[in-house]
């Protein structure tokens, strides 16, 4: 009988590593994607600096100009907001 050690496949060692083997690989992978997106620095809608951080669920604040605004739970601008903003810009008459 051979005693070879099998390597771990698909092991998540980033932020979802705290869950260990629980909850399944794809759920842990999804948690990693969401947490990396929410913890990244985002662009401020007022001063255009990459300094927006999440304060709480749906609350975002720029560290440069202290502009505090409401957004999505995990990202400052949700995909639905971007679609609405695009349609508003199209309907605005040009001066």
N, C-alpha and C positions, 0 to 999 in steps of 0.2 A: 504494500500500500504506500502510495506516495503522499508526502505531506507538503503540498504546495499551497501557498497562501493566495487566496483570491482577492483581487483588487476591487475596491468599491466602485460601482458604476453609478453615474448620475448624482454623486454626492453634492449636496448644497452646503457650502461652508461660508456663505456670505451672511447677510443679516438673518436669514431664515434658519441658519445653523442652530439657533437657540431652540428650535422645535425638535431637534434630533430626528429619529426615524418616524415620528408621528405625522399624521394628516396626509401622507402621500407626496410623491415627488412633484407632481404638476401643481398642486396647491402651494407648496413651498416655493416653487419657481415663480408663480404668479405673485406671491407676497414679496419676493425679492425685487421683481420688476416694479411693482407699485411703490415700494419703499425707496428705491433708488430714484424714481421720478419725483416723489414728494420731497425728498431731502436735497435734491439738486438746487442750485441757485437759479432763479428765474429773472426775467427782465421786468423792470418796473414800468408800468404804463404811463407814469407821470414823467420820470427823469431819464428813462431808457438806460439805466445802469443795471448790470447783472448783480442785484443785491437783494432780491426779494426772498424772504424765508417764511415758512409756515409757522404761525403762532398757535393756532388751534384748528379745529375742524372747520374748514371754510374761511378762516381768517388769515390774511397774508399781510406782511409788512415789509416795506423797503427799509433797509438799514442805512441808506444814504440820506434820503429826504424824509424819512419817517411817515411816509404815506401808507395808511392802513386801509385795506379794502377787503370786500367779500369776494370769494371766488369758489372754485370747486373744492371738494374735500381733499383731493390729492394733488391737484394742479391749479394754478391761479386762474387760467382761462380754460373752461371746459370746451369740448368740441361743439356743443350746442350753442355756446356763446359766440364762438368764432363764426358759425354759420349765420347767426342772427346779425352779427356785426357786419358781415359781408353784404347781406341783403339791405341793411340800413344805409351803408355807404353807396350802394348802387341806386337807391331810391332818392338820395340827396341830389338836388339840382346843382349843377356846376355854376360857379359865379365867374 
